[in-house]
Amino acid sequence: MGVTQQDLAQTIGIDKDVPYLLNMNEDPALSGKMMYFLPLRQPITIGANTENKIVLQGLGMPEHLCEIENLPEGVVVSTCQQPETGHPGLSMKARVCVNGSAMKENERRKLK
């Protein structure tokens, strides 16, 4: 749409240095269409539950996938424990990747 991150941040009254999440997709028409700003000290919960700040729905999406928080020392990503599927031999655990590296269940990772 020709709108930069700085233009958008200024329009909605957010500092230009606030980190954000931006969707990526193989299809260029779908990539970069959603932007989630990470305000300082406000935990952002992600998952299928409607009480999360970011609700994602789809096959294999757990109620609570992870939490992201922008702290003065950096952004922290914490994965949530996911319940078992109840079906022996069937693994439906969603995964969280940061910069291409998969995180483990109940892991907390600080980004710079």
C-alpha positions as a Markdown table, in Angstrom:
| # | Residue | x | y | z |
|---|---|---|---|---|
| 1 | Met | 0.0 | 0.0 | 0.0 |
| 2 | Gly | 3.1 | 2.3 | 0.0 |
| 3 | Val | 2.8 | 3.0 | 3.8 |
| 4 | Thr | 6.1 | 2.6 | 5.7 |
| 5 | Gln | 6.4 | 1.3 | 9.3 |
| 6 | Gln | 7.4 | 4.9 | 10.4 |
| 7 | Asp | 4.4 | 6.4 | 8.6 |
| 8 | Leu | 2.0 | 3.9 | 10.2 |
| 9 | Ala | 3.5 | 4.4 | 13.7 |
| 10 | Gln | 3.3 | 8.1 | 13.4 |
| 11 | Thr | -0.4 | 7.9 | 12.2 |
| 12 | Ile | -1.5 | 5.8 | 15.2 |
| 13 | Gly | 0.8 | 7.7 | 17.7 |
| 14 | Ile | 3.4 | 5.1 | 18.4 |
| 15 | Asp | 7.1 | 5.8 | 18.7 |
| 16 | Lys | 9.0 | 4.8 | 15.5 |
| 17 | Asp | 11.4 | 2.5 | 17.5 |
| 18 | Val | 8.6 | 0.3 | 18.9 |
| 19 | Pro | 9.2 | -3.3 | 17.7 |
| 20 | Tyr | 6.5 | -5.0 | 15.7 |
| 21 | Leu | 5.5 | -8.4 | 14.3 |
| 22 | Leu | 4.9 | -8.5 | 10.5 |
| 23 | Asn | 3.3 | -11.5 | 8.8 |
| 24 | Met | 5.3 | -13.3 | 6.1 |
| 25 | Asn | 3.9 | -15.5 | 3.3 |
| 26 | Glu | 5.2 | -17.2 | 0.2 |
| 27 | Asp | 2.4 | -15.3 | -1.7 |
| 28 | Pro | 3.5 | -11.7 | -2.1 |
| 29 | Ala | -0.1 | -10.6 | -2.2 |
| 30 | Leu | -0.5 | -11.9 | 1.4 |
| 31 | Ser | 2.9 | -11.0 | 2.9 |
| 32 | Gly | 3.2 | -7.9 | 5.0 |
| 33 | Lys | -0.6 | -7.4 | 5.4 |
| 34 | Met | -0.7 | -7.6 | 9.2 |
| 35 | Met | 1.4 | -5.5 | 11.6 |
| 36 | Tyr | 1.3 | -5.9 | 15.4 |
| 37 | Phe | 3.1 | -3.3 | 17.4 |
| 38 | Leu | 4.6 | -4.4 | 20.7 |
| 39 | Pro | 4.1 | -1.6 | 23.3 |
| 40 | Leu | 6.5 | -1.5 | 26.2 |
| 41 | Arg | 5.7 | -3.7 | 29.2 |
| 42 | Gln | 2.4 | -5.0 | 27.7 |
| 43 | Pro | 2.4 | -8.8 | 27.3 |
| 44 | Ile | 0.9 | -9.9 | 24.0 |
| 45 | Thr | -0.6 | -13.4 | 24.2 |
| 46 | Ile | -1.0 | -15.4 | 21.0 |
| 47 | Gly | -3.2 | -18.5 | 20.3 |
| 48 | Ala | -6.7 | -19.7 | 19.4 |
| 49 | Asn | -8.4 | -18.6 | 22.6 |
| 50 | Thr | -10.5 | -15.5 | 22.1 |
| 51 | Glu | -9.0 | -13.9 | 25.2 |
| 52 | Asn | -5.6 | -13.7 | 23.6 |
| 53 | Lys | -4.4 | -10.3 | 22.3 |
| 54 | Ile | -3.6 | -11.9 | 18.9 |
| 55 | Val | -6.1 | -14.6 | 18.0 |
| 56 | Leu | -4.9 | -17.1 | 15.4 |
| 57 | Gln | -7.2 | -19.9 | 14.2 |
| 58 | Gly | -6.4 | -22.9 | 12.2 |
| 59 | Leu | -5.5 | -26.6 | 12.2 |
| 60 | Gly | -3.2 | -27.4 | 15.1 |
| 61 | Met | -3.3 | -23.9 | 16.7 |
| 62 | Pro | -3.4 | -24.3 | 20.5 |
| 63 | Glu | -5.5 | -22.2 | 22.9 |
| 64 | His | -2.3 | -20.5 | 24.1 |
| 65 | Leu | 0.8 | -20.7 | 21.9 |
| 66 | Cys | 3.2 | -18.1 | 23.3 |
| 67 | Glu | 3.6 | -14.7 | 24.9 |
| 68 | Ile | 5.7 | -11.8 | 23.6 |
| 69 | Glu | 6.7 | -8.9 | 25.8 |
| 70 | Asn | 8.7 | -5.7 | 24.9 |
| 71 | Leu | 10.9 | -4.9 | 27.9 |
| 72 | Pro | 13.5 | -2.2 | 28.2 |
| 73 | Glu | 16.3 | -4.9 | 27.9 |
| 74 | Gly | 14.7 | -6.4 | 24.8 |
| 75 | Val | 11.8 | -8.4 | 23.5 |
| 76 | Val | 11.1 | -11.7 | 25.3 |
| 77 | Val | 9.3 | -14.6 | 23.7 |
| 78 | Ser | 7.9 | -17.3 | 26.0 |
| 79 | Thr | 6.3 | -20.5 | 24.7 |
| 80 | Cys | 3.4 | -22.1 | 26.5 |
| 81 | Gln | 2.9 | -25.7 | 27.6 |
| 82 | Gln | 0.6 | -27.4 | 25.1 |
| 83 | Pro | -1.8 | -30.2 | 26.2 |
| 84 | Glu | -1.4 | -33.7 | 24.8 |
| 85 | Thr | -3.8 | -34.6 | 21.9 |
| 86 | Gly | -5.2 | -37.7 | 23.7 |
| 87 | His | -4.4 | -39.8 | 20.7 |
| 88 | Pro | -1.4 | -42.2 | 21.1 |
| 89 | Gly | 1.3 | -41.6 | 18.5 |
| 90 | Leu | -0.4 | -38.4 | 17.2 |
| 91 | Ser | 1.5 | -35.2 | 17.8 |
| 92 | Met | -0.3 | -32.0 | 17.1 |
| 93 | Lys | 2.0 | -29.6 | 18.9 |
| 94 | Ala | 2.3 | -26.2 | 17.2 |
| 95 | Arg | 5.8 | -24.7 | 17.1 |
| 96 | Val | 7.2 | -21.2 | 17.6 |
| 97 | Cys | 10.2 | -20.2 | 15.6 |
| 98 | Val | 12.4 | -17.2 | 16.2 |
| 99 | Asn | 14.7 | -16.1 | 13.4 |
| 100 | Gly | 14.2 | -19.6 | 11.9 |
| 101 | Ser | 15.1 | -21.5 | 15.2 |
| 102 | Ala | 12.4 | -23.6 | 16.8 |
| 103 | Met | 11.8 | -23.0 | 20.5 |
| 104 | Lys | 11.1 | -25.7 | 23.0 |
| 105 | Glu | 8.0 | -26.0 | 25.1 |
| 106 | Asn | 8.1 | -23.6 | 28.2 |
| 107 | Glu | 11.2 | -21.9 | 26.8 |
| 108 | Arg | 11.9 | -18.2 | 27.4 |
| 109 | Arg | 14.1 | -16.4 | 24.9 |
| 110 | Lys | 15.3 | -12.8 | 25.0 |
| 111 | Leu | 15.9 | -11.0 | 21.7 |
| 112 | Lys | 18.1 | -8.0 | 21.0 |
